[in-house]
Amino acid sequence: MAVVVVESPAKAKTINKYLGPDFTVLASYGHVRDLPAKDGSVDPEQDFRMEWEVASESKKHVRAIAEALKSDDTLILATDPDREGEAISWHLKEALASSIKKGKTVARVTFNAITKDAVTRAMKEPREVDEALVEAYLARRALDYLVGFTLSPVLWRKLPGAKSAGRVQSVCLRLIVEREMEIEAFRAQEYWTVKAVLVTPRGQEFEAQLTVLGGKKLSKFDIPTAEAAELAVKAVTSRTLTVKAVEAKPATRNPWPPFMTSTLQQEASRKYGMGAKACMSAAQRLYEAGHITYMRTDGIDIAPEAVMAARDEIKRRFGANYVPDSPRMYKNKAKNAQEAHECIRPTDMSAGPEKLRLVEADQKKLYELIWKRTIASQMAAARLERTAVDVGSADGEVMLRANGQVVLFDGFLAVYDEGRDDDGEDEGRLPQVMQGEGVEKRGVSPEQHFTQPPPRYTEATLVKRMEELGIGRPSTYASIIGTIQDREYVRKDKNRLIPEDKGRLVTAFLTNYFRRYVDFDFTADLETQLDDVSAGERDYKEVLARFWRDFSAAIAETADLRIGEVLEKIDEFLGPHLYPARADGSDPRSCPVCGDGRLHLKTARSGGAFIGCGNYPECRYTRPIGGGDEGGMAGVDGKVLGHDPEGQPISLRAGRFGPYVQKGEASEANPKPPRASLPKGWSPESMDLERALQLLNLPRPIGPHPADGVLVEAGIGRFGPYVKHGSVYANVPDVEEVFTIGMNRAVEVLAQKATRGRGTAAPAGPLRVLGEHPDGGEVQVMPGKYGPYVKWAKVNATLPKGMEPEAVTLEEALALIVEKAGKAGGKKAAKPKAAAKPKAAAKPKAAAKPKVAAKPKAAAKPKAAAKPKAAKA
């Protein structure tokens, strides 16, 4: 008889099915002991003695195990096969020491998958608890405790409002804060590209980009302005083009290796927007149910029997040509790889997603991802043909290139293709072209671009960066990211991680006073030392002693720091964020109220920090550290998207009539900075610097009209997107076309408008139909020369200033019609009045007598017409 202990009841339930009645399977519900949250739990003066206590909620679980051991002679510790699992087994052994009496035995077993075969095989191969893995855990736990319980009180005393600091969390926070500072310091650079739509002699279209101009190969910024782009367009347009070279090269794409923890988290984030915590929670349940192998691993090798099973399944589903000649072997490239477990894979390769019928959505999506990636990792490579076509002029002045590819054999791509963190486009297939043949130009158009700041981290890209730097381990990524969000140092917005101001303050403090301990290389080296401990190659107390000697000295150096001194340092460090450049060129630190005061970072009595004037109490100007002033970037209601090439802040704001973007700030010299409303269909969440600059740079010059040389422009007006030639406007159907439309298409749109009536515009259709008038007939919102108006029958009523055509209601329109009709008198006054008298309206004869209807209002009298109140009533 034996008692088997695992971490969770779900895992216990699954294992219980595989073991006979001679085993009692119980759950410990995770760790049963931890360090008390108080000073002295780790004592450096006593050779790093650690004081442990059984958590109150764990006592009943320990008692249940102890009770079972009274009648059973063997305790089998079957916790997870990693450092953390080994630690739980050690804690259980220590906590149950009094119950493990003479004659009873303790064994440790591990299995990488909860299947009958894996569990029964593990039971035949018991071992002792691995002391090296336990010591690596003890070292990590002691380090985290010493940093947290020693550094956090320094933060509380010297930086009011700060919550706490952690050994790895603080380094992770630094990554996010520094990325945000890079974004804020970024200055966009404008550049242009020129593309041509070309047609082969067989009538097939393809697109090529200008690569040589004036006989010189173009680099990214060689066409810096619209004027330069237009000259390039003319250079291409004025020349006859022929195919100079066609190059086709075979290529292959090999599959990605199977998942380890970090790559699973990254791909779940890319494909499903699943956070690291949600991903690991779903993976944990799949593992405990026996569907996948252990999910906390940085190994990518696959068990030989799983490789063969995968190859059999590939052959069955796709055919022998999808199975490579020999099995694929993968070698781990992760920095500081730990115990080298197997990859994350299905326990049964033949159990496709369609077989499991999982109910929970996250588990279903994650299992499908794992199964596809594992199967694909053992499939044949994809075979491609990559083609490059160079088209140029006879004089060599211009050259354009088109790139394309075609998949000759899909191989692993039949199952799986990895997601990407960028928005790059796949190359399309090119038509058949031959060297020396001519091509027709169907359109040549310039395209404006702006360099983009580095993107904010997502959980996926942050995990990837931490892995590259060797910071953290598979079991810690999710908890690290969760901790900095729980402490409100970072917020998650549209899957992007954005530092809060308190997060910036903590990073600034640690970077200035404890720089070594938020250094990437130092943290990675410490992880390497912990891995050496787990391999039995280093003594864990030596690691602790070396760390504590220098760390305690750094803590002691901060003892005499004054809060004012700390704030001064942080004020200087965060200067570019707290005091951004002003549009008028004035000192960003000058007080916007008194003028001669200097702004400083200050602390509030209740904790926290703010910006205040140095002339206090004479001047009481203050603002939050996250908000701007009238000379700042965006004010408290704006979001800075970046800066234009001149250094002006570009901000997204909420206005009375909807969201808009603005360049610069209002000032005496510039009371009305450039603004542009977001077009219909553009959400504020989708706005970035490039799209904002595109809007602010409208109207966009397309070029001189081929008929008369007058400039043709594209823009967005009151009634939507348009192209303009002189005084002639023509609508285009799609907003996006404003930014891409070339001369050929613009001329076509303008010509279509001209055919609707020479010299006259086509009859304007209604912008909106609001509904039926009580007297019959539609009430419409119409576009007009002097602005939008509502129309019913022969009554036209201009919309008042500030009333947007998109927002006007039927009731408001009826009120405007009544008012307009009342002022006009005669028949126009009669119809709205008749609507209030159903009986009269029902008699055709009465309806035909406008004079009778007009009498109650006396609409014909000038004085009555001058009474708007009566008309409204």
N, C-alpha and C positions, 0 to 999 in steps of 0.2 A: 504494500500500500504506500502511496506517495501523494504529497501535496504539491501541486504545480501552481506557481504564482506568476501571473502576467500583469501588465499595466492596467488594462481596461476590461470591463465586463463584456464588451463586444468581441474582443480578442479571446477572452475566456470561453465564450459561447461557441466560437468557431472551433477552437482547439478541443473542447470537450467532445465534439462529434467524432474526432479522430482517435481519442484515447478510450480505453475500456473502463469498466467499473472499478478497476484497481487504482484509479487516479481521481483525486479531488482537485478541480481547477478553480482557483480563486483569483480575484483582482485586487491589486494594491491601490488602484486609482491614482497612478502616477507616483511621484516621490512621496515617501512617508515621513521624511525628516528634512529639515532645512536649518539654516543659521538664523537665530532669533534676530529680528530687526532692531538691534540695539548696539551700542558701543561695547567692544570687548568680545564679540563673538569670534573674531579672529585676533589673536594676541601675538604681535610680532616679537614682544619681549619674552615670550614663552615658546620660542621655536615654532611660531605660527600655529600654536594650539588652536583647534577649532571646536567651538561649543555647538552641539547639535541638539535639537529638540523635535519630538514627534508632534506634528501639527494636530490641533484638536480634532479636525474632521477625519484625520487618518488613524486616530487611536482605535476606533471601532473596527477598521479593516485589519489592523495589526492583531487585535484581540481575536478576530475570526480566524486568522491564520494560525495563531498560537493555539486556539481551541482545537483546530483540525489536527495539529501536530501531536496532540495528546494520544490520538489513536493511530497515527501514521508515523513510520520511522524515517521517512526520507522527505527532505525539502528540496524541490527542484525549482531553481530560479530561472524562468524562461522569458526574461524581459528582452527588449529590443537589442539587436546585434551591433550597437555602436557605443560610443563613450558614455552617453547619457544612460543607455540601458544597463551598462555595466555598473554605473554609479547607483542606480535604483536597486540592483541586486545586492550590492555591498551594503547599502543602507538597510535593506530588509534583513540581511544576515546579522548586522549589528543590533538592530532593534529587537530581533527575535532571539538574541543570544541566550537569554534566561530560559527560553523554551526548547532550545537545541541541547538537550541533555546527553549524557554519555550513552552511546549506542545509536544515536541518531546521526544521519549523514546529510550533508548539504552538497548539492551539485548544481553546476551552472550549465545550461544548454542554450544554444542559439540556432535560429533558422532564419533564412533570408526571405522565406515566403511561408504563409500559413496554409500549407496544403498537407494532405494526409501523408504523402511521401516524405516531404521535408520535415514534418513534425516527428514522425516515427523514426526517421533516420537520425535526427538530432537526439532523441531519447536514448539511442544506442551509443552516443558519443559524448558523455558528460565530461566536464572538466572543472577546474577550480575557478573562482572569481579572478579575473585578470588584474593583478595589483598595479601593473603599469598604466592600464587604462583608468583605473580608479585614481591613481596619483595625478594623472593629467587632468581629471575632473576636479580633484581637490585644489590643484594649482589654479585652474581657471576660476573656480568658485571663490577662492581666497582673493585673487586679484580683483575680481569684480566687486567683492565686498569692500576691500581696502580702498579702492578708488571711489566707490559710491559713498561710503560712510565717512571718508576723510575729506573728499573734495566738495561734496554737496554742502556741508556746513559753511565752507569758505564762500561758496556761491551765495548762500542765504545772507551772510553777513556783509559781503562786499558788493553784491549785485541784487538789490531789492527786486522782488518779483520773479527771480529765477527759482526753478523748482528743484532740479537735481542734475547730476552729471553721471554718465556711465562710461566705462572704459572704451567699448566699441561703438556705442550709440553716439558719443560725442564726435568720433571720427566720421561716422556716417552723416551726422548733421553738418559737419564742416563741408563735406562734398556738396551737399544741397545748397548751403549758403554761398559757397564760392562760385557755384554755377550761376546762381541768381545775380551775383555781383558782376560776373562776366557779361550776362545778358544786359544789365543796366549800363555797363560801360561801353557796350557795343554801339558802333556808328555804322549805319547802313551805307553801302556804296552802290551807286547806280551803275548798271551796265545794260547793254542791249545785244540782242541776237537778231539775225536776219534769216528767215526761212522762206523757201520757195516750194510751191506745189508744182511738180513737174509731171509731164505726160509723155509716155513712151510712144513710139510710132504705132503700137498696137492698141493705144487708147487707155493704158493702165496708169493710174495716178500713184505717185509716191512723194514723200516730203524729204527735202534735204536742207541742211543748215550750212550757211556760209562759213568756210574755214580759212580761205585765203582771200585777201583784199589788197589790191595794189601790188600783187606779186609777193606779199608777205603773209606768213602764217599768222592767223589771229590768236591772241591769247584772250583770256576771259574778259579783261577790262579794256580791250583795244577799241571798243565802240562805246564810249562813255555817255553820249548824249543823244537826244532825239534827232538833232541836226546831223550828227555823224551817222546815225542809223539811216536817215533819209538819203544821204549821199551814197551809202552802201547799197541801198535799194535801187537807186538810179544806176549804179555801176553794174548791178546784176541785170536789171531790166533792159539796159541798152545793149546787151551783148547776146550773141547767139551761143547756145550751150550745147556741148556734145559730151558723150560718156568717154571719160579719159581712162578709167580703170575699173575693173570689176574683180574683186578678190573674194573668193569663197574658201573658208577654212573649216575642216571638221573639228568638232569639239565634243568633249564629254563632261557630264556632271555626275559626280558621285553622291550617294546619299549621305545624310548627316548621321552621326553616331546616335545610339539610343539615348534616352534621357538620363541625366542625373538631376539632383534637386534643383540646382540653379537654372539649368536649361528648361526644365519643366515649368518652373515659376515664370520664366521669361516668356515662353511660348503660350502659356495659359493667359498671361497678361495681354500679349499681342493679339491673340485670336479671339479671346472671350472677354477681355477687360477684367479678368479675375485677379484680385489682389493676392499677394503672397500668402496671407493668413487663410483666405478662403480656399486657395489652391491646396495648401497643406492639410486643411481640415478634410476636404473631399478625398485627397490621397490617403489620409489616415484611415478613413472608413473603408475605402477600397482594399487597403492592405489587411485590415482586421477581418474583412469578409472573405479573404483568401483570393481576391481577384488579381492583385499585383504584388510584386516583390517589394521589399522594404524601401520606403520613399525618402529616407534621409541618407543620401549617399553622394560621394563625388567620384564614384567609379563608373566607367562606361563599358566594362567588359561584360560579355554575356556567357552564361554557363554553356558548355559544349552541347548538352542535351537540348537546351533551348534554341541554340543555333540550328540544330538539325530539324527540330520541330518547326521552326520558322521557314526553313527551306522547303519542307514538305508542304506547308500551308500555301506558300507562294506558288509552288508548282500546281497544286490542286486548284487554286483560284485563278491564276493568270496564265499558266502554261510554262513549259520548261525553258523557253527563251528568256523568261524573267528571272531565272535563277542563275547567279554567276557561277563560273566554273569551280571556284573554291570559296569557302566561307570567308566573310569579312571579319577582320580582327581590328579592334580599336584600342588605341593607347591613350591614357589620360594625359591631358596637357594642363590640367588645372594646377595653379601654384599651391604648394603646401597640401597636396592631396592626403587625406587622412587614412583611415583604415582600409581603403580600397575595396569597398563592398561592390557587389554586382550592380549593374545599372537598374533603373526602374523599368520593369517590363511586365507584360501579362504573365500570370503563372501558367496559363494554358493558351498556347499560340493559336489553337484552332477555335478558341472562344472569341469570335468577332463581336463587335458592339451589338449586332443584331441578335445575338444569342442570349446575352445577359439580361436584357429587358430591365435595366436599372430604372427605378422610378425617379430618384432625385436628380434634378437637372444638372447640377454641378458635377456629380459623380459620373453621370452619363457622358457629358462632354469631355471630362478628363480621361475617362477610360478609353474613349474613342481616339483621343489624341495619343495616348500612350501606345495603344495597339497599333495604330497606323505608323507611328514613328519607329516602333520596334520592327514591324514587318518590313517597312521601307529600308531600314538600315541593312538588311540582308539581301536586298534586291539588286538586279543588274543596273549599271549606270545608264543614264539617259544619253542618247547620241543626238547631237545637234549639228547644224551647219550654220556658221556665222558668215554673213555677207556684208561687204563694204563696197559702196559704189561712189566713185569720185566723178563729178560732173564739172566741167570748166569751160572757159572761153579759149579761143585760139591764141590770144595774146598772153595767156597765163595770168592775167590781172585778177580774175576771180575763180574760185573753186568752191564747190559745195560737196558735202558728203552726206550720204544716207547709210544708216546701219540697220541691219535686220538679222533675224535668225529664224530658223525653222527646226522644229523637233522632228527628227527622222525616226527615233524610237523613244517612247516615253519612259521605259524602264521604271525606276522607283517613283517617278512623277505620277504614275497611274494611281498611286496610293496617297502620296503625301508631298507637300511642298512647304518649306518653313516660312513663317511670317517674317516681316521686316519692320524695323523701327523707323525707317525713312519712308518717304512717299514716292520713291523712284518708279518710273514706268518701265514696263517690259518692252523690249524691242519687237516690232512687228515684222511680218514677212514682207519682203520686197518683191516686186514683179520681175519678170525676166527682162534683162537688158543686156545689150552687147556693146563691147568697146567700139567706139568710132561712130555709133549712131547718134543722131540728133535727138534732143528732147524739147518739147514745147513748154513754155512758162505759162502756167494757168494763174499764177498769183505769186507776188513777192511781197512779204510783209515784215515789218520790224516788230520786235517784242521786247518790252521793257522788263527788267528784272532788278531786284535789290538783294544784296547779300543778306543772309539771315543770321541772327545770333545763334549760339549753340542752344539746342532745345533743353527745356527743363527735364529733369529726370522723371521717368515713370518708375514704378516699382521694378519693372523688368530691367530697364537700363541701369538702375541703381544696383540691383543684385549683380548684374553683369560686371559693373565697374568694381564693386567690392571683391568679386571673385578674381578679377584681373590683378587687383592690388594685393590679394592674399589676406583680406580683412574679413573676419568672421568665418563661419563654417556652415555647412548645409542645415544643421539643426537650429542655427541662430538667425538666419536671414529674416524670417518672418517676424520673429519677436523683436528684433532690432528696429525694423521699420515701424512695427506697431507701437513700440515704446515712444519713439520721438513724436508720433502723432498723438498718443495719449497724453503726453506732457504738454501738448499744444505748442511745440516748437516748430512743427511742420503741419500744413494742411494739405489735403488731397483735393484737387479741383480738376474735373474732366480727366482723371487718371494721371495728372501731373502733380509732382510734389513741390510745394511752394513754401519757403521758410516764413514763419511768422516773425514779428519783430523781436519777441523774447528769444526766439531761436538764434537770431542774428546777434543779440546781446551776449548770449552764452558763448557762442562761437568766438566773438570778438574778445571776450574775457579770457577764454582758454587759450586762444591763439597768442595773446600778449603775455600771459603769465605762466602758462603750462604748455608751451608750444610743442615740446618734445612728446607730450602724451596725446596730442592729436595729430602727430606726424604719421603719415601713411607708412613710411618704411619702418619706423619704430614699432608700430602696431603689427605690421606683417611679420617682422622679425620675432616679436613676442609669440605670435601664433606658431612660428617655426619651432621655437623653443618648447612650446607645449606639445607639438607633434613629436619632438624628440623624446619628451617625457613618456608619451604614450607608447613609443617604440622601445622604451627601456634604456635609452641612450643618455639620459640626463636626469639628475636628481631634482625633484620638484621644489624642495626647500631651498636649494641654491638659486633657482630661478626667482623664487619669492624674495629671498634675501637681497639679491642684486637689484631687483625692481624697487623694493621698499627703501633701500638705502638712498637712492637718488630722489625717489618720489617724496619721501618724508622731508628731505631737505628743501625741495621746491615748495612744499606746503609751508614750511617754517619761514621761508622768505616772504610770504604774503601776510605774515602776522601783523606787521606794522603798517600795512597799506590803509590809506584813508579812502573812504568812499568817493570823495571828490577827485582824488588822484586816479582811481579806477575809471570813473566816468569820463575824465579828461582823455585818458588813453583810448577808451572805446569811442568817444566822440570823434577823435582823430581817425581811428581805424574805419569807422562807418561813415566818414564824412561824405563821400560821393553818393551814398544812399540817403543820408539824412538831409543833405543840403545840395541838391542837384543844381546844375547850371540854370540860370534864369534867361528867359527869352530876350530881355532887354539888356543883358550883359552886366547887370548890377551884382554886387557881392551877395551870393546866396546865403551868407550868414548874417546879413544885416536885417534887423527887425523890420517887418513890413508895417508896423504901427508907429513906433517912435522914430524910426529911421537911423538913429545913431547907436542904438543898442546892438549887441552881438548875440546871436542865438547860441545856446548851449544845451547839452543833454543834462537833465536834472532828474532827481528822484522825488516821488510823491510820498507823503507821510504814510499812506496806506499801502505802500509798496508799488513797484512798477516804475516806469520811466516816461518822461515826456520832454518836449523841446520848449524852452522858455527863454525870454529876453534877459540879457545880463543886467539891464537897468531896473530889475525888480527891487523895491516895490513901486518905484515911480511908473514903470511900465509893466503891466500885468499880462502881456501877450503870451499865450501858450498854445501849443497844438500837440496832438499825438505824434509819436515818432514815425508812425506809418503814414501820416497825412501831409499834404503840402500846404503852402500858403498862396497868396495871389501871385507870388513870384516863383512858386515851386513848379513841380512837374505837372501834376494832374488834379490837385485838389483832393479832398477826401472822397469825392464821388467818382473819381476817374481811375482808369487803369492804364498805366504807361505800357505801350506796346514796344517801345524802342525809340531810337532817334534817327532823324533823316541825315543825309550826308553833311548838312551844315551844323549838325549837333542839336537841332530843335527837337524837343520831346514830342512824340506822336502818341496821343492818348485816346482811349475809347471812353465815351461818356454817355450818360442817360439824360435826354432832354425832354421837353414838354411834348414833343411830337415823335418821340422814339429815340433809339440809340444813334449816335453819330461819332465821327472821328474828328479830332482837332489837331492842328499843327501849332505848337507853341502855346503861349499863355496871353491872356488879355493884359494890357498895360496902357499907360497914357499914350505911349508912342504907337501902340498897336491895339486899339480898343476892340477890333473885330478880327481875331485871328482866323485863318482859313479853316473852314469846316466842311464836312460832307456827310449827309445822312446815309445810313446803311440802306441799300436797295431792298426791295421786297424779296424775301427768300434768303437773305443773308442773316444768319443768327449772330448775336454778339459773341457767343462762345467760339465761333469759327474764325473770328477776326485775328489776324496777326499783322506784323509790321508791313509785310509786302502788300497785302490786300488793302491796308489803310492808305499806304502811299499811292497805290493805284487810284483809289477814290479821290484823294486830295489833288492828284495831278490831272484830273479831268477838267475840261475836255482834252482828249488825246488826239494829237495831230496824226492824220493818216498819210497826208501828202498832198501835193498839188493835183487838182483834177486834170486828167489828160486832155480834156477839151479846151479849157480856158486858163489853166494854171492857178485858179483860185483854190485856196486851202480847203481840204475836206477834213472834218473832225468827227470824232465819236464822243458821245457823252451821255449823261443821265439827267433828264429834266423832270419837270413836274409830272409829265405824262409818260414817263418811262424812258428806256434806252433809245438813242437816236443816232443818226449820222446827219451831218450838216454840210451843205455846200452853199457858201454865200448866205443868202437869207432863206434858203430852202432846207426844211427839216424833213426827215423821213424816219419813221419808227423802225427799230429792229426788234425781233421777237424775244431775244434772250439777253439778259443783262450781261452774262459772261462774254457775249460776242463783242461788246464795247471794247474789251481789252485785247481782242485778238483779230478783229476784222481788218482785212487788207483792202487795198484800193479796188481790186476787181469786184469784190463783193459789195463794197460801198457804192461804186458806180451802178451796180445792178440794182441795189435797193432804191437809190435815187431815181433811176430810170423807171422802175416800177411805179413809183409815186407819180412821175410826170405823165405816164400813160393814163392815169385816172382822170386827167383834165389838165390841159396846158395852162400853166400860170395859176391854176387854182388847186387848192388841196382837196383831197377826197373828203366827202362828208364825214365829219367826225362821229364815231359811234359813242354811245354812252359809256362813261367810266363805270357806272353802277346802275342797276335797276333796283329801286328801293321797295317797290310794291305798287299796289293799286290805290288811286285816289278814291275817296268816298263817292264821287260823282262819276267814276269810271275813268279809265286811261292810266297809263303807267306814269309814275313819278321817277324821274331819272336824274342822275348826276352827270353833267356834261362838261367836256373841256371847252374852254373859251379863250379868246384872244387876251382878255384881261383877267383871266383866272377862272376857276371852276364855278358852275352855277347849277341850281336845280331847275328842272323843266317839267311842266305839266300843261298839256294843251298848248295854249299860246302864252302861258305865263312863264317868264324866265326870271329867277331870283338869284342874284349873286351870293355866294357863300361869304359870310362875314370873315374878316381877317382873324386867323387863328383856328378857324373851323376846317379841319382837314377833310377832303372828299372821301377818304377811306373810312372816316369815323362817323360821318353824319348819319342820323337815324331818320326813319320815315316820319316820325312825329315832328322832329326839328324841321324837316323839309316842308311839311304841311304848314307849319307856323310861318316859315319864310314866304310860302306861296300866298297865304292869307294876307300877310302884311304887304307884300308886293301888290296884290290885287286891290287891296284897300286903298293904297296910295294912287294906283292908276285909274280907278273908277271904272264906270261903264260895265261892259260885259265881263271884264276880268274880275270886277268886284262881285258880280252876280253869282258866278259859279261857286265860289267857296261858301257864300251865304246860303245858297240853295242846299248845300250839303247838310246844313243844320236843321232843315225842315223836310223831313221825310215825306210828309203828305204832299207838300208843294212839288217836291221832286218827282212824285209819282204821277202828277198830272202833266201830260205833254204840253197842254195849253199854257199852264202857268209857267212852265220852263221856257216857253217861247217869248215871254214878256219880260225882257230885261229891265224895263223901267220899273215894273212892280217890285222885282227883286232888289233893285238898287235903292228904293225909297227908304227902307229902314236904316241904311247906312248913310244915305245922302252922299254917296260917293262922288257925285258930280260937283259938289260944293268944295271949293278950295280949302276952306277952313276945316271941314270934316276930314279932308285928306291929310291935313297937317297934324292930326292927332294919332300918333302911332299907338298909344295905349288902347284907344278904342278899337283900332284896327286889329291889334293882337287879341283883344277879347273876343 
